[in-house]
Every structure is written in C-alpha cells, then in structure tokens.
Amino acid sequence: MSSFFVDWQGWKKLELPFNKFLNSNGGAKLDNIRKVIIHPRWYDSDPVSSPDDKLYFDAMALAKNAVEPSIRQIGKSALPGSEVRYSFSLKNIGGADTAYALSLKTPMGAGYGTTFPATTAVAANGAETDVDVLATVPASAEAGSATKAILNVHPLAGGKDTTIELNLKVGAPRSVTKQHPYVMASRDQLAEAKNKIGTYGWASDYLAAIRLKADEWVDKTVYYPSKPGGESTLYVCGDTPLVFDYDKPHEHLCPTDGTWHTGG
C-alpha cells in the first residue's frame, strides 16, 4: 500500500515508487499483483473527503526505472557574465544497452544559456556514461539572485524518464581587503626569496627543483569527479589507508600487500 493527498486542482502527475510501498504482508512482488484498488479514505484519522470532490485518472502505467543518476540535485555559484559546469553520470539499470536523450524541462531563465549533448553515448547495461552541462550567466544577472534548470533524461531503449535539478546562485565579486600575495607568502617574503636565489647557489638549485616538479603538472590531465565521493574512512585496506596515485584515479594501492583496488 501507498498513499497520496489530494491538495490541488487541475491535472497533476503522480508517481508512486514501488520500493516506497508498505509491504504489509510480505507478498508485495510485481508477479503477485493482479489489480489496483484506490481508497478515498483508508484510516479513520484521514481527513474526510468532500462529496463534491472528483478524481479523474488518465494514462496510468507501470514504468520501469532505466537510469540511475549519480546525483539528482546540483548546486553551484557563479558571477555575472561567467560560465559554470555541471558534471554527473548516468548508470544504465534498464536491462538493455541504451543512450539517453537530454532536454530542458525547465530553463534557467531569460539571458541564461545551457549547452549539453542532445543524446549521450550508448551505455551498456550496468555501465555509466558521463554528462557535462555548461551554463552561462548573463552579465545583467543580479548578485544574490538564484535560479535553476530541470534537465529531463529519457532512455531511448524504453523506461521511465528522470530529471536532474541544476541550481545556481549568483554571487558578487569580492572586495579587496588585502594586497596579494598574502596566503602562502607575503610580498616581503617573496622579495627576500628572490634576493637569496640571486645570491646563493643552494637557493637557485632549490628553485630549479621546484620548477621541475611543478612543470610536471602543466600538461597533466585534470580529473573532475562526476559523482559524490564516499566516506574517507572506507578508503582503507584493513587498518591501512590506500595510496592515491593521481595518474591512476580509479586504481588505489594497498601499501601492505601491494594489491590494487578499483573504484570511483
């Protein structure tokens, strides 16, 4: 059994997920269902319905979930006149290989732009495909305002559609309160370091070593997670933390026995 309250007028789409039903006798399996009964009032504590109320049911269907998004709501902040990227993944749980058609169910608003592929790559059953949505914020956007877009995801091989909510809050440029640099080193400290580099050989050698190490990251591919991360306490083998290798973002080394663990 499941329930819903009628608190609207006009047409409304109702969805009752099967996994949210109360399995009162333990036999709630799809193969055992032969009919659906709708009661206007199940418990005595439920509000008494008006005799003038009328309910019309149309296009009733049993729909199967064919896609499992890595996240359903994404929140971002951006400045007027800037761009912001939303990244997520879609897991195919429909039982057959499929691609997904993407469309805007609700746009962000006047002046905002959203760019995304009309169709994703084909995902094998049980596999995932990544999606990037690029949103542009108009220069006229007011700081402190908020908007959102709702992206519809339609499995081309059949199954129930789902939606991703893309939230955006418009910020304001920060006012300068301190003179850069000030986070890692002050202007005076940098001047002192430059003087030492020009005076002492060990200082220039140290700078060359730092530059060599930093240059390794210039052409490195940057990996952005497309799904939420798990608990850091699970990133272990036994009681020993796994070793993260940036060049192998999906393989994690156990230092105690040398085995590699795969994951997000």
C-alpha positions as CSV (number, residue, x, y, z in Angstrom):
1,M,0.0,0.0,0.0
2,S,0.9,3.6,-0.6
3,S,-0.8,6.9,-0.2
4,F,-1.1,10.4,-1.6
5,F,-3.1,13.5,-0.5
6,V,-5.2,15.5,-2.9
7,D,-4.3,19.1,-2.3
8,W,-4.5,20.5,-5.8
9,Q,-7.0,21.3,-8.6
10,G,-6.4,20.5,-12.2
11,W,-4.2,17.8,-13.7
12,K,-1.1,16.5,-11.8
13,K,1.3,13.8,-12.5
14,L,1.6,11.3,-9.6
15,E,4.4,8.8,-9.2
16,L,4.3,6.1,-6.6
17,P,7.7,4.3,-6.5
18,F,7.3,0.5,-5.9
19,N,10.2,0.4,-3.4
20,K,8.4,3.0,-1.3
21,F,5.2,0.9,-0.8
22,L,4.5,-0.6,2.6
23,N,4.9,-4.4,2.2
24,S,2.3,-5.2,4.8
25,N,2.1,-9.0,4.4
26,G,5.5,-9.7,2.7
27,G,4.0,-10.7,-0.6
28,A,4.3,-7.4,-2.4
29,K,6.1,-8.7,-5.6
30,L,5.2,-7.5,-9.1
31,D,4.3,-11.1,-10.1
32,N,1.7,-11.2,-7.4
33,I,-0.1,-8.0,-8.3
34,R,-3.4,-8.5,-10.2
35,K,-5.3,-5.3,-9.5
36,V,-5.0,-1.8,-8.0
37,I,-7.6,-0.5,-5.5
38,I,-7.9,3.2,-4.8
39,H,-9.5,4.0,-1.4
40,P,-10.6,7.6,-0.8
41,R,-10.0,7.2,3.0
42,W,-8.0,4.4,4.5
43,Y,-7.7,5.3,8.2
44,D,-10.2,7.0,10.4
45,S,-7.6,9.6,11.1
46,D,-7.5,10.6,7.5
47,P,-9.4,13.8,6.5
48,V,-13.0,13.2,5.4
49,S,-13.3,13.9,1.7
50,S,-15.9,16.2,0.3
51,P,-18.7,14.5,-1.7
52,D,-18.2,17.2,-4.3
53,D,-14.6,16.1,-5.0
54,K,-14.0,14.3,-8.3
55,L,-10.8,12.5,-9.3
56,Y,-10.0,11.6,-12.9
57,F,-7.2,9.1,-13.6
58,D,-5.7,9.1,-17.1
59,A,-2.7,7.3,-18.7
60,M,-2.0,5.0,-15.8
61,A,1.1,3.0,-16.4
62,L,3.7,0.7,-14.8
63,A,7.0,2.2,-15.7
64,K,10.5,0.7,-15.0
65,N,13.4,2.7,-13.9
66,A,16.1,2.6,-16.6
67,V,18.5,5.1,-15.4
68,E,20.1,5.9,-12.0
69,P,21.8,9.4,-11.9
70,S,24.8,9.9,-9.7
71,I,23.2,12.9,-8.2
72,R,19.7,14.5,-8.6
73,Q,20.3,18.0,-7.4
74,I,23.5,20.0,-8.0
75,G,24.1,23.4,-6.5
76,K,26.6,25.9,-8.0
77,S,27.6,29.5,-7.5
78,A,28.9,31.9,-10.2
79,L,29.5,35.5,-11.0
80,P,27.5,37.6,-13.6
81,G,29.0,37.1,-17.1
82,S,30.7,33.8,-16.2
83,E,30.3,30.1,-17.0
84,V,29.6,27.2,-14.7
85,R,29.9,23.5,-15.4
86,Y,27.6,20.7,-14.0
87,S,29.0,17.2,-14.2
88,F,27.2,13.9,-13.3
89,S,27.0,10.4,-14.6
90,L,24.0,8.2,-15.6
91,K,24.0,4.5,-14.8
92,N,22.1,2.1,-17.0
93,I,19.8,-0.1,-14.9
94,G,17.3,-0.8,-17.6
95,G,18.5,-4.2,-18.7
96,A,19.5,-3.3,-22.3
97,D,22.1,-1.1,-23.8
98,T,20.8,2.4,-24.4
99,A,21.6,6.1,-24.9
100,Y,19.7,8.9,-23.2
101,A,18.0,11.9,-24.8
102,L,18.6,15.1,-22.9
103,S,16.2,18.1,-23.0
104,L,15.4,21.1,-20.8
105,K,12.1,20.6,-18.9
106,T,12.6,24.0,-17.2
107,P,15.1,26.6,-18.4
108,M,17.1,28.8,-16.0
109,G,15.5,32.0,-17.2
110,A,15.9,34.9,-19.6
111,G,19.5,35.6,-20.6
112,Y,20.9,32.3,-19.2
113,G,22.3,29.7,-21.6
114,T,22.7,25.9,-21.2
115,T,24.7,23.7,-23.5
116,F,24.7,19.9,-23.4
117,P,24.5,17.0,-25.8
118,A,21.1,16.1,-27.2
119,T,22.0,12.4,-26.8
120,T,24.5,10.8,-24.6
121,A,26.9,8.0,-25.6
122,V,25.4,4.5,-25.5
123,A,25.8,2.9,-22.1
124,A,25.9,-0.9,-21.7
125,N,23.6,-2.4,-19.2
126,G,25.1,-1.8,-15.8
127,A,27.6,0.7,-17.1
128,E,27.7,4.5,-16.7
129,T,28.0,7.5,-19.1
130,D,29.2,10.9,-18.1
131,V,27.4,14.1,-18.9
132,D,28.6,17.7,-18.8
133,V,26.2,20.7,-18.8
134,L,27.7,24.2,-19.4
135,A,25.6,27.1,-18.1
136,T,26.3,30.8,-19.0
137,V,25.3,33.5,-16.6
138,P,24.3,36.8,-18.2
139,A,26.3,39.9,-17.2
140,S,23.0,41.5,-16.2
141,A,22.3,38.8,-13.6
142,E,21.7,40.4,-10.1
143,A,24.0,39.3,-7.3
144,G,22.2,37.3,-4.7
145,S,19.6,36.0,-7.1
146,A,19.0,32.3,-7.6
147,T,17.6,30.2,-10.4
148,K,17.5,26.6,-11.6
149,A,17.1,24.4,-14.6
150,I,15.5,21.0,-14.7
151,L,17.1,18.6,-17.2
152,N,15.0,15.7,-18.4
153,V,16.7,12.4,-19.1
154,H,14.8,10.0,-21.5
155,P,16.1,6.4,-22.0
156,L,15.9,5.7,-25.8
157,A,15.6,1.9,-25.2
158,G,12.4,2.5,-23.1
159,G,11.8,3.0,-19.4
160,K,10.9,5.8,-17.0
161,D,12.3,9.3,-17.5
162,T,14.1,11.1,-14.7
163,T,15.2,14.6,-14.0
164,I,18.3,16.4,-12.8
165,E,17.9,19.7,-10.9
166,L,20.7,22.3,-11.7
167,N,20.6,25.1,-9.1
168,L,22.6,28.3,-9.5
169,K,23.2,31.2,-7.1
170,V,24.6,34.4,-8.5
171,G,27.4,35.9,-6.4
172,A,29.1,39.2,-6.3
173,P,32.8,40.0,-6.9
174,R,34.8,40.0,-3.7
175,S,36.0,43.4,-2.5
176,V,39.8,43.6,-2.0
177,T,40.7,43.7,1.7
178,K,44.3,42.6,1.5
179,Q,47.1,43.0,-1.1
180,H,48.2,39.9,-2.9
181,P,50.1,37.8,-2.3
182,Y,49.2,37.0,1.3
183,V,48.1,33.4,1.6
184,M,51.3,31.3,1.4
185,A,53.8,34.1,1.5
186,S,53.9,37.9,1.9
187,R,55.3,40.4,-0.6
188,D,58.3,40.9,1.7
189,Q,59.0,37.2,2.0
190,L,59.0,36.8,-1.8
191,A,61.4,39.7,-2.2
192,E,63.7,38.1,0.3
193,A,63.5,34.7,-1.5
194,K,64.4,36.4,-4.8
195,N,67.4,38.0,-3.2
196,K,68.6,34.7,-1.9
197,I,68.2,33.0,-5.3
198,G,70.4,35.6,-6.9
199,T,73.0,35.4,-4.1
200,Y,73.3,31.7,-3.0
201,G,73.7,28.6,-5.2
202,W,71.7,26.4,-2.9
203,A,68.7,28.7,-3.3
204,S,68.8,28.7,-7.1
205,D,69.2,24.9,-7.1
206,Y,66.2,24.6,-4.8
207,L,64.1,26.9,-7.2
208,A,65.1,24.7,-10.2
209,A,64.0,21.6,-8.3
210,I,60.6,23.2,-7.5
211,R,60.1,24.3,-11.1
212,L,60.9,20.8,-12.4
213,K,58.3,19.3,-10.1
214,A,55.7,22.0,-10.9
215,D,56.3,21.6,-14.7
216,E,55.1,18.0,-14.5
217,W,51.6,19.3,-13.7
218,V,51.4,21.8,-16.6
219,D,50.3,19.3,-19.2
220,K,48.7,16.8,-16.8
221,T,45.0,15.8,-17.5
222,V,42.8,17.1,-14.7
223,Y,40.2,14.6,-13.5
224,Y,36.9,16.0,-12.2
225,P,34.6,13.7,-10.2
226,S,31.2,13.1,-11.8
227,K,29.6,11.7,-8.7
228,P,29.6,12.3,-5.0
229,G,32.5,10.8,-3.0
230,G,32.2,8.2,-0.3
231,E,33.4,8.2,3.3
232,S,37.1,8.7,3.6
233,T,37.1,6.1,6.5
234,L,36.3,3.4,3.8
235,Y,39.4,4.3,1.8
236,V,41.5,1.6,3.6
237,C,42.7,-2.0,3.3
238,G,42.3,-3.3,6.7
239,D,43.5,-0.5,9.0
240,T,45.9,0.9,6.5
241,P,45.0,3.9,4.2
242,L,45.2,3.2,0.5
243,V,47.7,5.2,-1.6
244,F,46.2,7.6,-4.2
245,D,48.1,8.0,-7.5
246,Y,46.9,11.0,-9.5
247,D,47.8,9.2,-12.7
248,K,45.6,6.3,-11.8
249,P,42.5,8.0,-10.3
250,H,40.5,4.7,-10.5
251,E,43.2,2.4,-9.0
252,H,44.3,2.6,-5.4
253,L,47.3,0.8,-4.0
254,C,47.3,-1.1,-0.7
255,P,50.8,-0.5,0.7
256,T,50.8,-3.5,3.0
257,D,50.4,-6.2,0.3
258,G,50.9,-4.3,-3.0
259,T,47.4,-5.1,-4.3
260,W,45.4,-2.5,-6.4
261,H,41.8,-1.7,-5.5
262,T,39.5,-0.2,-8.1
263,G,36.7,2.3,-7.6
264,G,35.4,5.9,-8.1
